Amino acid sequence: MPYILGIDPGLANVGISVVQLDPRLVVAMRVFRTQKTAVRKVSDDNLQRATEISKMLFALYDEFPAIKIVCAESMSYPPNAGTATKMSLCWGVLAAFVQQRDLAFIENTPQEIKKRVCGNKSASKEEVKTSIKALFPSQDLDTLHLKLAAGLHEHIYDATAAVIAAWDSSEMKLFRALSGGK
């Protein structure tokens, strides 16, 4: 059964959600975390963290080789140069992963994701979480992330929201039709 990988990108925390195509089920929710290292140069630390994210993505693919599409929150351009650099590094890793595994890629802005999932482009993190849980009523999503610290939950729900926001895209409709899904 094909899987769709939802990603909430970041250098410190990468939200991950693996969604089965048909029937639509969330099969995994995780947060990949990287920690600052003791290296002297920020660039060395950033490179180390990007390398860790790359290894985690490829390990996830090895665990779920039926991943066919990656859906992510699109690149934002924060006013802080350091934050923009970290986001760009994560996006570079994501681009290389998608290219190397020959995966389809769909991105939506944070506002598009919130609008499609909650009906409101200014929805809060809690509203996104509530909407995602309502979209999977037969699943207890909390059991998929029992060991996750409370402050990290927003990343897994944002990753799942990226998949849901892409669900009616032309790319996803074509993929579902070719895969025999709904």
Secondary structure, DSSP 8 states (H G I E B T S, - for coil): --EEEEEE--SSEEEEEEEETTTTEEEEEEEEE----S-S-HHHHHHHHHHHHHHHHHHHHHH-TTEEEEEEE-----SSHHHHHHHHHHHHHHHHHHHHTT-EEEEE-HHHHHHHHHS-TT--HHHHHHHHHHH-TTS-GGGGGTTS-GGGHHHHHHHHHHHHHHTTSHHHHHHHHHHT--
